[in-house]
């Protein structure tokens, strides 16, 4: 028979699994945006002042998105670790 603690643990593990999946999707999308912005900036004609400003702005934005992607990956890995620890604790306690 399930106890309230077993139910709470199962819900926590499910929530962490869902968070991990969503963070993985976010990482994929952020990396895609980073690559697309690099490609877009490379296609700009650099002979005008506006193009030069656009390139500098787009490149700064791309770097920001890349750093965000790294941060999201780190959070996802932390969630994965937390989920694994809870799961291991549950098994070691006879859950």
MITIZA-217135 format. One line per field, with one value per residue: residue number from 1; residue in one letter; chain; y, x, z of N, C-alpha, C, O in turn. Coordinates in nm, 2 decimals. Layout:
REM MITIZA-217135
n NUM/...
res a/...
chain A/...
n.Y Y/...
n.X X/...
n.Z Z/...
ca.Y Y/...
ca.X X/...
ca.Z Z/...
c.Y Y/...
c.X X/...
c.Z Z/...
o.Y Y/...
o.X X/...
o.Z Z/...
This chain:
REM MITIZA-217135
n 1/2/3/4/5/6/7/8/9/10/11/12/13/14/15/16/17/18/19/20/21/22/23/24/25/26/27/28/29/30/31/32/33/34/35/36/37/38/39/40/41/42/43/44/45/46/47/48/49/50/51/52/53/54/55/56/57/58/59/60/61/62/63/64/65/66/67/68/69/70/71/72/73/74/75/76/77/78/79/80/81/82/83/84/85/86/87/88/89/90/91/92/93/94/95
res x/x/x/x/x/x/x/x/x/x/x/x/x/x/x/x/x/x/x/x/x/x/x/x/x/x/x/x/x/x/x/x/x/x/x/x/x/x/x/x/x/x/x/x/x/x/x/x/x/x/x/x/x/x/x/x/x/x/x/x/x/x/x/x/x/x/x/x/x/x/x/x/x/x/x/x/x/x/x/x/x/x/x/x/x/x/x/x/x/x/x/x/x/x/x
chain A/A/A/A/A/A/A/A/A/A/A/A/A/A/A/A/A/A/A/A/A/A/A/A/A/A/A/A/A/A/A/A/A/A/A/A/A/A/A/A/A/A/A/A/A/A/A/A/A/A/A/A/A/A/A/A/A/A/A/A/A/A/A/A/A/A/A/A/A/A/A/A/A/A/A/A/A/A/A/A/A/A/A/A/A/A/A/A/A/A/A/A/A/A/A
n.Y -0.12/0.22/0.50/0.83/0.96/0.80/0.87/1.14/1.14/1.01/1.20/1.41/1.31/1.28/1.55/1.65/1.51/1.60/1.87/1.84/1.74/1.96/2.16/2.04/2.07/2.34/2.40/2.29/2.45/2.71/2.67/2.63/2.88/3.03/2.94/3.01/3.29/3.35/3.27/3.44/3.69/3.66/3.68/3.94/4.25/4.41/4.67/4.90/5.15/5.08/4.81/4.72/4.80/4.64/4.39/4.38/4.41/4.18/3.98/4.02/3.96/3.69/3.58/3.62/3.46/3.21/3.19/3.18/2.94/2.76/2.80/2.71/2.44/2.36/2.39/2.20/1.97/1.98/1.93/1.68/1.54/1.57/1.44/1.18/1.13/1.14/0.92/0.71/0.72/0.65/0.39/0.27/0.29/0.11/0.18
n.X 0.08/0.05/0.21/0.17/0.41/0.54/0.38/0.42/0.70/0.70/0.55/0.73/0.95/0.84/0.78/1.04/1.15/0.99/1.07/1.34/1.32/1.20/1.39/1.60/1.48/1.48/1.75/1.82/1.67/1.78/2.05/2.00/1.90/2.13/2.30/2.16/2.15/2.42/2.46/2.28/2.40/2.63/2.55/2.50/2.56/2.85/2.93/2.80/2.72/2.50/2.48/2.72/2.67/2.45/2.56/2.74/2.56/2.40/2.59/2.67/2.43/2.40/2.62/2.52/2.29/2.42/2.56/2.34/2.23/2.43/2.39/2.13/2.17/2.33/2.15/1.97/2.13/2.17/1.91/1.87/2.06/1.95/1.71/1.81/1.93/1.72/1.57/1.75/1.77/1.51/1.50/1.69/1.58/1.38/1.17
n.Z 0.00/-0.08/0.07/0.20/0.18/-0.02/-0.24/-0.25/-0.31/-0.56/-0.71/-0.69/-0.82/-1.08/-1.14/-1.14/-1.35/-1.56/-1.55/-1.62/-1.89/-2.01/-1.98/-2.13/-2.38/-2.40/-2.40/-2.64/-2.82/-2.76/-2.85/-3.12/-3.19/-3.14/-3.34/-3.57/-3.55/-3.58/-3.84/-3.97/-3.91/-4.05/-4.31/-4.36/-4.53/-4.49/-4.55/-4.48/-4.22/-4.07/-4.10/-3.98/-3.72/-3.67/-3.69/-3.47/-3.26/-3.30/-3.27/-3.00/-2.88/-2.96/-2.81/-2.55/-2.56/-2.59/-2.35/-2.18/-2.27/-2.17/-1.90/-1.86/-1.93/-1.71/-1.50/-1.58/-1.55/-1.28/-1.19/-1.29/-1.14/-0.88/-0.91/-0.95/-0.71/-0.53/-0.63/-0.59/-0.31/-0.25/-0.34/-0.18/0.07/0.05/-0.11
ca.Y 0.00/0.35/0.59/0.97/0.98/0.74/0.95/1.27/1.11/0.98/1.33/1.49/1.25/1.31/1.69/1.67/1.45/1.70/1.99/1.80/1.73/2.10/2.22/1.99/2.13/2.48/2.40/2.26/2.57/2.81/2.64/2.66/3.03/3.08/2.90/3.08/3.43/3.35/3.26/3.57/3.80/3.63/3.71/4.09/4.33/4.49/4.80/5.02/5.16/5.01/4.67/4.70/4.81/4.52/4.27/4.39/4.38/4.04/3.90/4.03/3.88/3.55/3.54/3.62/3.33/3.10/3.18/3.13/2.79/2.69/2.81/2.61/2.30/2.34/2.37/2.07/1.87/1.98/1.87/1.53/1.49/1.57/1.33/1.05/1.11/1.10/0.79/0.62/0.72/0.58/0.24/0.22/0.29/0.01/0.25
ca.X 0.00/0.13/0.20/0.17/0.55/0.56/0.31/0.50/0.82/0.66/0.52/0.85/1.03/0.77/0.80/1.18/1.16/0.93/1.16/1.46/1.28/1.17/1.52/1.67/1.42/1.52/1.89/1.82/1.62/1.88/2.16/1.95/1.90/2.27/2.35/2.09/2.19/2.55/2.44/2.22/2.50/2.73/2.50/2.48/2.66/2.92/2.98/2.72/2.73/2.39/2.51/2.82/2.60/2.36/2.65/2.79/2.45/2.36/2.70/2.66/2.31/2.44/2.70/2.43/2.21/2.51/2.58/2.21/2.22/2.51/2.33/2.02/2.23/2.38/2.03/1.91/2.21/2.14/1.78/1.89/2.13/1.86/1.62/1.88/1.96/1.59/1.54/1.84/1.73/1.38/1.53/1.77/1.48/1.28/1.05
ca.Z 0.00/-0.09/0.18/0.16/0.14/-0.15/-0.34/-0.26/-0.38/-0.70/-0.77/-0.70/-0.93/-1.20/-1.16/-1.18/-1.48/-1.65/-1.56/-1.70/-2.03/-2.06/-1.98/-2.24/-2.50/-2.40/-2.44/-2.79/-2.89/-2.75/-2.93/-3.25/-3.20/-3.14/-3.47/-3.67/-3.54/-3.64/-3.99/-4.02/-3.91/-4.16/-4.44/-4.37/-4.61/-4.39/-4.60/-4.43/-4.08/-4.00/-4.10/-3.88/-3.59/-3.66/-3.67/-3.34/-3.17/-3.32/-3.21/-2.86/-2.84/-2.98/-2.70/-2.44/-2.57/-2.57/-2.21/-2.13/-2.30/-2.08/-1.77/-1.86/-1.92/-1.58/-1.42/-1.61/-1.49/-1.13/-1.17/-1.32/-1.02/-0.77/-0.93/-0.93/-0.56/-0.47/-0.68/-0.52/-0.17/-0.24/-0.35/-0.06/0.18/0.03/-0.17
c.Y 0.12/0.43/0.73/1.01/0.92/0.82/1.08/1.25/1.09/1.11/1.41/1.44/1.28/1.46/1.72/1.62/1.54/1.82/1.96/1.80/1.87/2.17/2.17/2.05/2.27/2.49/2.38/2.39/2.69/2.79/2.66/2.81/3.08/3.05/2.99/3.23/3.44/3.35/3.39/3.68/3.78/3.68/3.86/4.15/4.43/4.63/4.92/5.02/5.08/4.86/4.63/4.71/4.68/4.40/4.27/4.36/4.24/3.95/3.90/3.95/3.73/3.50/3.53/3.49/3.21/3.08/3.13/2.98/2.71/2.69/2.71/2.47/2.27/2.32/2.24/1.96/1.86/1.91/1.72/1.47/1.47/1.46/1.19/1.03/1.07/0.96/0.68/0.61/0.64/0.43/0.19/0.21/0.19/0.07/0.18
c.X 0.09/0.11/0.20/0.31/0.58/0.50/0.38/0.63/0.80/0.63/0.64/0.94/0.97/0.79/0.94/1.21/1.11/1.02/1.28/1.43/1.26/1.30/1.60/1.61/1.47/1.66/1.90/1.78/1.72/2.00/2.12/1.95/2.04/2.33/2.29/2.13/2.33/2.54/2.38/2.32/2.60/2.68/2.48/2.60/2.72/2.97/2.91/2.74/2.62/2.42/2.62/2.76/2.52/2.45/2.70/2.68/2.41/2.47/2.69/2.54/2.33/2.52/2.61/2.35/2.29/2.53/2.45/2.19/2.31/2.45/2.21/2.06/2.27/2.26/1.97/1.99/2.19/2.01/1.79/1.96/2.03/1.76/1.68/1.90/1.83/1.55/1.62/1.81/1.60/1.41/1.60/1.68/1.37/1.15/1.02
c.Z 0.00/0.03/0.12/0.11/0.01/-0.26/-0.36/-0.34/-0.53/-0.77/-0.79/-0.81/-1.07/-1.24/-1.20/-1.32/-1.59/-1.67/-1.64/-1.85/-2.09/-2.07/-2.10/-2.37/-2.51/-2.44/-2.59/-2.87/-2.88/-2.84/-3.08/-3.28/-3.22/-3.28/-3.58/-3.67/-3.60/-3.79/-4.04/-4.02/-4.02/-4.30/-4.47/-4.45/-4.51/-4.44/-4.55/-4.28/-4.01/-4.00/-4.00/-3.74/-3.56/-3.62/-3.52/-3.24/-3.18/-3.25/-3.06/-2.81/-2.85/-2.86/-2.57/-2.44/-2.55/-2.42/-2.14/-2.15/-2.20/-1.94/-1.76/-1.86/-1.78/-1.48/-1.45/-1.55/-1.34/-1.10/-1.19/-1.20/-0.90/-0.79/-0.91/-0.78/-0.49/-0.50/-0.60/-0.37/-0.15/-0.25/-0.23/0.07/0.16/-0.04/-0.30
o.Y 0.13/0.45/0.75/1.08/0.99/0.84/1.12/1.33/1.14/1.13/1.48/1.52/1.31/1.49/1.80/1.68/1.56/1.87/2.04/1.85/1.90/2.25/2.25/2.08/2.32/2.58/2.45/2.42/2.76/2.89/2.71/2.85/3.17/3.14/3.03/3.29/3.55/3.43/3.44/3.76/3.88/3.71/3.91/4.11/4.52/4.69/5.03/4.92/5.02/4.80/4.53/4.62/4.63/4.32/4.17/4.28/4.17/3.85/3.80/3.88/3.66/3.39/3.44/3.42/3.11/2.97/3.05/2.91/2.61/2.59/2.64/2.39/2.16/2.23/2.17/1.86/1.76/1.83/1.64/1.36/1.37/1.39/1.10/0.91/0.98/0.88/0.58/0.50/0.56/0.35/0.08/0.14/0.18/0.01/0.22
o.X 0.19/0.00/0.23/0.33/0.65/0.56/0.40/0.67/0.87/0.67/0.65/0.99/1.04/0.82/0.96/1.28/1.17/1.04/1.33/1.51/1.31/1.32/1.67/1.69/1.50/1.70/1.97/1.84/1.74/2.05/2.21/1.99/2.06/2.39/2.35/2.14/2.36/2.61/2.42/2.32/2.65/2.76/2.44/2.71/2.65/3.05/2.95/2.77/2.65/2.39/2.61/2.80/2.52/2.42/2.70/2.71/2.39/2.43/2.71/2.54/2.29/2.49/2.63/2.33/2.25/2.53/2.46/2.15/2.26/2.46/2.20/2.00/2.25/2.26/1.93/1.94/2.19/1.99/1.74/1.92/2.04/1.73/1.62/1.89/1.83/1.50/1.57/1.81/1.59/1.35/1.58/1.72/1.28/1.04/0.93
o.Z 0.07/0.08/0.00/0.01/-0.07/-0.36/-0.47/-0.42/-0.61/-0.88/-0.89/-0.89/-1.16/-1.35/-1.30/-1.39/-1.69/-1.78/-1.72/-1.93/-2.20/-2.17/-2.16/-2.46/-2.62/-2.52/-2.66/-2.97/-2.98/-2.90/-3.16/-3.39/-3.30/-3.34/-3.67/-3.77/-3.66/-3.86/-4.15/-4.11/-4.07/-4.38/-4.57/-4.44/-4.46/-4.37/-4.58/-4.21/-3.91/-3.90/-3.93/-3.66/-3.46/-3.53/-3.46/-3.14/-3.08/-3.20/-2.99/-2.70/-2.77/-2.81/-2.49/-2.34/-2.48/-2.37/-2.04/-2.06/-2.15/-1.87/-1.66/-1.79/-1.73/-1.40/-1.36/-1.50/-1.28/-1.01/-1.11/-1.16/-0.83/-0.69/-0.85/-0.74/-0.41/-0.42/-0.56/-0.32/-0.06/-0.17/-0.19/0.16/0.24/-0.03/-0.37
